[in-house]
Amino acid sequence: MSDDPATDQQQAIGQPEAIEHPEVIEQPEAIEQPEAIEPADGAEKDPTETDPRTHRFECRSCGYVYDPDEGVKKVGIEAGTAFEDLNPLSFRCPVCRSRMPAFRDIGPRSKASGFEENLNYGLGVNRLTPGQKNVLIFGGLALAFAFFLSLYSLR
């Protein structure tokens, strides 16, 4: 029997003796996060995408979009005023009168729509802005219409 009563009790119930000198347990090394993937075509990011002062904000109640490039003439907010610069106590949605927390960030105007990881798929159309996609779609429809009208000139 040993001098330590705790060790005697552990042996009596069939437990192994406690380790007197516990070894230092090594902590696993920090898991390194992969770095952000650069665009495949080597294009640099547009500085307006990283500047939150150029982001547009949409009212969740009515769908009104506050664009800092346009401002709000009806309320007297000048063009170029960022959403963060507006007074949260006095600013309300010009359409439905909702307060500032009802607005959500929808990003800059020139941002391509969709998820970032999906922008590299397709024939390059995913990188187009919504306005460029409209020109592509309706321009193609106009050309197709003109082509079919030109078939009437054939005999």
Secondary structure, DSSP 8 states (H G I E B T S, - for coil): --S-HHHHHHHHTT-----SS------------------TT-----HHHH-GGG-EEEETTT--EE-TTT-BTTTTB-TT--GGGS-TTT---TTT---GGGEEEEE-TT--SS-GGGTTSTTTGGGS-HHHHHHHHHHHHHHHHHHHHHGGG--
